[in-house]
Amino acid sequence: MTGTLSGAFSGTLLGAGLRACVQILDDVRERRAAAVLIKDCDAAVEVDGRRVLKAGTPLIGSLAERSVPFAVAGGCYADGVLLNDVDVTDGEASGVILTHGSVRLDRLEDSVIELLNDYIKASLSGKIAFCS
């Protein structure tokens, strides 16, 4: 395959821009997710010279307004978490928001865990469970 892929790939670099996917879900059968646009922001980290929002990053936005990109949630409320790493180097990018499911904290980057404060976790209670 030629070209580069952006969006749902994270983990170990395999070559030609492809990456092994890191699964953050505890149970892949019990989940709800939706495709959304993701904004570039300061929470993106540099990976191989690209700006990447990491899987598990809390997001805020509207599923009813799909043309308006989701942003990284700050403060006390989130609508869900980013299911996979998303490359935002070139601006807005397609991604997947997890709105219901169970997320393994031990599979998240430290920088993402810092974003998941007690208020964010409380706002997701009953929708997303966080486990080790």
Secondary structure in CASP SS format (residue, H / E / C, confidence):
PFRMAT SS
TARGET T0000
AUTHOR 0000-0000-0000
METHOD secondary structure of the structure
MODEL  1
M C 1.00
T C 1.00
G C 1.00
T C 1.00
L C 1.00
S C 1.00
G C 1.00
A C 1.00
F C 1.00
S C 1.00
G C 1.00
T C 1.00
L E 1.00
L E 1.00
G E 1.00
A C 1.00
G C 1.00
L E 1.00
R E 1.00
A C 1.00
C C 1.00
V C 1.00
Q C 1.00
I C 1.00
L E 1.00
D C 1.00
D C 1.00
V C 1.00
R C 1.00
E C 1.00
R C 1.00
R E 1.00
A E 1.00
A E 1.00
A E 1.00
V E 1.00
L E 1.00
I E 1.00
K C 1.00
D C 1.00
C C 1.00
D C 1.00
A C 1.00
A C 1.00
V E 1.00
E E 1.00
V E 1.00
D C 1.00
G C 1.00
R E 1.00
R E 1.00
V E 1.00
L E 1.00
K C 1.00
A C 1.00
G C 1.00
T C 1.00
P E 1.00
L E 1.00
I E 1.00
G C 1.00
S C 1.00
L C 1.00
A C 1.00
E C 1.00
R C 1.00
S C 1.00
V C 1.00
P C 1.00
F E 1.00
A E 1.00
V E 1.00
A C 1.00
G C 1.00
G C 1.00
C C 1.00
Y C 1.00
A C 1.00
D C 1.00
G E 1.00
V E 1.00
L E 1.00
L C 1.00
N C 1.00
D C 1.00
V E 1.00
D E 1.00
V C 1.00
T C 1.00
D C 1.00
G C 1.00
E C 1.00
A E 1.00
S E 1.00
G E 1.00
V E 1.00
I E 1.00
L E 1.00
T E 1.00
H E 1.00
G E 1.00
S E 1.00
V E 1.00
R E 1.00
L H 1.00
D H 1.00
R H 1.00
L C 1.00
E C 1.00
D H 1.00
S H 1.00
V H 1.00
I H 1.00
E H 1.00
L H 1.00
L C 1.00
N C 1.00
D H 1.00
Y H 1.00
I H 1.00
K H 1.00
A H 1.00
S H 1.00
L H 1.00
S C 1.00
G C 1.00
K C 1.00
I E 1.00
A E 1.00
F E 1.00
C E 1.00
S C 1.00
END
